[in-house]
Amino acid sequence: MGDVAVTALGGRTPLEAATTPGFDRIASQGRVGRLQTIYRNLPIGSIVANLGLLGYNPHEHYPSGRASFEALGQGIEVGPEDLVFRCNLIAVCDGKIADFTAGSIEDGMARSALGALDFDFGGLEVEMYPGMSYRNLLVVRGAKLSADEIVCYEPHTSIGEPYLPLLPQGKTRRARLLMEPLRKALVESVEQLERANRELGSKADMIWLWSPSSPPTLPSFRDCFGVTGAVVCAMDFLKGIAVAAGLSTSHIPDANAYIDTNYRGKLVRAMEYIEGHDFVLVHVNAPDEEAHKRDVAGKIRAIELLDGEIVSPLLRHLDDRFPDNYRIAVTADHYTLLSDGTHTAHPVPLAWAGTAVEPDSATRFTEAEAGRHDSEQLSRSFEFLPRFLAGSWK
């Protein structure tokens, strides 16, 4: 959700241009600050950021990649010797990566495209699992490798780049041997999908492996923080984090990662979870996707929908159900820039309000308000949640 000044918006950010009464109420009745969610030597992405927002130090708990968390979120068992990759369906043109979403391919079409593939993995035990849209998984059973032995390139940061030099590579001899049939499969997928698309007509031209990861392990959220918790989301990686941490989570029909997600379903599930848990995290991915598409109006609309369909009605519900007895925070997990569609490591804006939180002088939830000289610079993401739960502000 975070961004820098956009020329098309007269030098404003999307947050500054959006109408956000719920966000601004939290800021004006509480406090604002900035939070560092991305760290040196770790990927600039949602797993690192959300681990920290949930109070886990990413340097200790990031499992080398996001795919194993996604596997947990899909109910796929991952053994201690297994290796999991994100297996995107992508579009290519003239030997270059053109679209990391294959035209935001629909779930059914993605399943059909994956089903048309047939590879010889040279004796490796390989399983492919369709997920949501272009986001699929590939599991190598009994790989007996650490994910750190493999180098992969993220397709969303490689748009316009020739794909052959970016095929995954092994750092060690055993990793290179394992990757050889997988690299071959990626190249062969171009020809296989070209044939399949004569009938399917999809925009998927290739499969792309990235984010190799080992099985994740997290200490129990309740053991760490002494409270029960739940996660409301559509993204498999976040469901996987919830499963690993012992947090409640569940499938919400028609909830997805896009601007047309089931906002009402997420709001209702959050209100249900609030009745039985001390802490609830609600995640909406739409601003990130609109920024990846470099859609200025779309990102503003996504922010306004998040406020109008979830945050504002949730505030009304909390006022009615738990008057003067709750705390609420709103933040971004990372910046995604409209200028080029990339993630950055900027500290994200944060606003929080409620019981035991003494207001500062903020009036809006924006990057500028969070960064003003007298706002609270909270430093590391994983240090915020314990303070938020305890209400340790004056």
N, C-alpha and C positions, 0 to 999 in steps of 0.2 A: 504493500500500500504506500510505502514511503517513496518519495521522488524528489528530484531537484527542480528548480525553476524551469518552466516550459515556455518557450517563446510564443507559441500559439495561444497561451493563456495570459499573455501580457506580463510574463515574468512570475506568474504564480505557479505553485505546485497544484496537482489535482486535489489534494486535501484542502488547500486554500480556496480553490474554485468550487468545491462541492458544498452543497447544503447539508449540514450534519448536526441537527439540533441535539441528538442523543450524545454524540461525541462531545459536543461543546458544553452540554450540561455537566458531563463528568469532569471536564477540564475546569469549568468555572466554579463548581462546587467542591473541587478537590485540588489535586496537585498535578503538575506536568513535569516531565524530565526526559532525559535521553538514556537509552539502554544499549549497550554493546552486545549484539547477538551473534556476531561473526568474528572468528578468531584466526590468527595467523596459523598457517599450515593445516587448516581444515577447510572443506569446501564452503563456498558462499551459497548457502542454500537452506532449505526449510528444515531438514532433519537437524542440522547443527543448531539452528535458531530455536526450534521448538523443544528440543531436549533442554536447552538452557532455560526457556520460559517455564518449563515444568520443573525446574530446580535441579536438573542433572548437569554436572560439568561435562561438556562435550569432549574435552580432552581425555576424560576418563571413560566415556561411555559410547562414543561414536564408533560404530562397527565397520569402519573403512568405507561404507557405502550405504545407500538407502534401500537396496533391493531386499535384504533379509527382513527388514521391518515391514516392507510391503508384503512379503510372503506370509509373515505372521498375521498381517491384517486380512489376508485372503484365506487364512486357515490352512496354509501349506506348511507341513512339518519340515523343519530344517535341522539336519543332524550336525554334530560337531565337526565332521569331516567334509561337509557339503559346502559348495560355493554358489552364491546366487548373484545373477546379473539382472539389471533392468534391460529389457529387450524391447526397445521402441520400434514401432513401425514409422518409417520416415519417407519423405519424398526426396528424390535426387534428380539432378538435371545436368547433363554434360559432365558427368563424373564428379559433381559437387553436391554437398548437402544443401537442399533447397528449403525444406520445411520439416522441423523435428516432430510435428504432429500428424503428418500425412493428411493435411487438410482437415484437422480435427476429426479424424475418422470416427464414425459411429461404432458403438460396441459390436453390433452384429456383423458389420462389414469387416471389422478388425478380426473377429473370430474366423470369418470365412477366409480372409487373407492368410492368417496363420495356418489354418487347416489345409491350405493348398501347398504348404511347404513340405519337402521331404529331403532330409539330409543324411549323409553317411558320416557319423561323427567318429569314425575310426576306433570303435570299441568303447568310447566314453558312454557312460550312462547319463543321458541328457533328457530333461523333461521341460516342456514349454507350457506355460500357463497364461491364457488370456486374462487380461485385467479390465481396466476402464479405458476405453478409446485406444489411443496409441500406446498406453502404458501396460506392457506385458512383462512376464518374468521368464527367465531361463535358469534352471537349476542343474548344476553338475554334481551328481551324487558321488561321494567318495573321492573328491578332488584331492584331499589331503594337502591343500595349499592355503596359505594365508592370502587374503585379498590384497595385502600390501605388496605381494610379488607380481601384481599385474598393473599395467598402465592402460587406462581407458580415457577416452575423450568425450566430453558431454556434447551431445548433438545440438542443444539449444545455444551453446556458445561457439558453435562451429559453422554457422550458416554462411554459405558462400565459399566454404573451404573444400578442396579436393578430398574425397573420402579415403582414397587408398593409403595415403601417408598417416591417416588417423585411425586405421584399424587397430584393435587392441593388441597389446604386446606383453610379453613376459619379461620380467627383470632377471629371473633365474633360469637355469637350464630346464628344470622340471616345469616351470611355468610356461616357457616357450613351447615345450612339447605339448602341454595341455592346450595351449591357445591355437596351435596350428590348425586342427580341424575346425575350430570355432571361427577363425579368420576366414577359412575356406568357405564355410557356410554363409558368412555374411556376403561374400562376393557372389556366391551362387544364388543367393536370394534375389538378386537383381534380375537375373534371367528367369527364375521361377515365377516371380511376381509379375514380370512382363507378360508371361504366357497366361497366368491366372487372370490378369486384368482384362484380357480380351473378352472374358465372360463377366467378371465381377465389376469392372469399371471403377475400381477404387483408386485413390491417389497414393496408395502405399507402394513404394518402389523397392524397398530394402528393409531388412531388419538391422538394428544397430544395438550392439552390446555396450553397456557402460555401468558405472557404479557397482563394481564387484564388491560383495560384502560377505563377511563371515557371520555366523549366528550371533545375534545380539544378546547381551545379558544386562538387565537393569535391576537394581535393588527395588524392593517394593516401595511404592509411593507412600503407602500408609506407614510403613516402618520408618521411612525417612522423615516424614513431616507430621505424623500423628493424626492425619485426617483421611477420610475417604474421598474419592474423586471419580470423575467421569469425563469423557471426551466426546464431543459432538462434532462430527466431521464427515467428509466424503472420501478423503484421500486415504489410500491403503497404507501409506507409510505412517500416517499418524494413528490409524487404528492399530498398526503393529506396535508402535511405541506404547499405546495404551495397554495392549495385551501384555507386553513385556514388563510393564510397570504395575500390573494388577489393577488398572483403572477400568471402570465400566465403559463399554462402547458398544454400538450396535448399528446395523444397517438402516439407513433411512431411504425409503423408495424415492427415486428421481433426484436424489442429492448427487451432485457431480462437482467438477472442479471449475465450472463455467458460470457465466453471468445468468444463465437460466436455471440455476440450481433450485432445489426445493427449500426456499427460505422458511416457509411456514412449517415444514416438517422439522427443520433444525430448531426453530424457536420452540415448538411444542415439545420436542425431545429434551431440550435444555430445561424447560420448566418442569418436566417430569423428573429429570435427574436431580434438580435442585431440591426436590422433596425428600430425597433419600441420601444425599451426599453433602459433604461440607464444601466441596470445591468442584466447579465445572468449567472446563475449557471449551469454548465454541470457536471453531476455525472455519473461515470462508476464504476460498482460494481465488475468487473471481477477479479482484484487482490485479493480481499477479498475471493471470492469463491475458487480461486486456492490455497490460503493459508489454507483455511479450509480443503481442500483435501490433504494438505501437499505435494503439487506438486511443487517442486523447479523450474523446467523448465517452468511449466505452469504459475507460478507467474511472472517470468521474461518475458515470452511472453506476458502476459496480460499488463504489464507495457509498453512494447515496442509498443504494439498495441494502447494503449491509447495515447502515444506520437506520433506515426507515422500516425495514422488515424484521430486523433482529434486535439491534441495540435499544432503540427507542421503546418498542413494546416490551422488551425485557425489563427495562427500567420501570415502566408502569406496573408490571407484574410484581417486581420486587418491592416497590413502594406499597402495593396493596397487600402482599402476602407477608412481607417481613419489614414493616415500617421501622426505620432507624436501626436496623439490625442486619446490615449486609455491607459488603464492600464489592466494588466492581472496578475492573481495569480494562482499558482498550489500548491496543498496541499493534504494530506490524511485526512480522518475523524478520523481514529484511526489505531493503529497497529493491524495486525493479524499475529500471529507467525507461520511460517512454522514448527517449532519444535513440536508444539502440536495442532495447529489449533485454538488457543484461541485468543480472543481480550485482549489487555492490555491497561493500562492507560498512556503509555509513551507520552510525548509531541511530536507532529507530526512535521515533517519538512515542511517548507513553503518557497516559493520563489515568489517574486512579482517584476514587472518591468513596465516601461512606463512613461507617463507624470508625472513630478514632483517627480519622484523617483530617488534619486541620488544613483548610484551603490556603493556597497561595494567591497570587494576583493574576493567574491565567484567566483568559476569557474564551479561548478556542483551542481545539485540538489540531495543531498544525506543527510542521517541522520547525518553523520559526519560533513559535511559542515554546516548544520543547527545548530549543537551543539558546534562548535568551540568557543573558548573563546571570540572572538570579534564579533560574530554574534549577532543578535538582539533577545533577549529573550522576547517575546511579551506577555507572561502570558496568560490571559484568552481569549478563542476563540471569545466570543461575543463582545470583545473590538476592534477586528481587523477591521471588516467591516466598521464602521464609518470612521476610519482613511484611509482605502483603498479607499472609495468613495471620501473622501476629498483630498486625495493625500498629507497627512500631514507628509511627510518625507523630510529630507534634507541630 
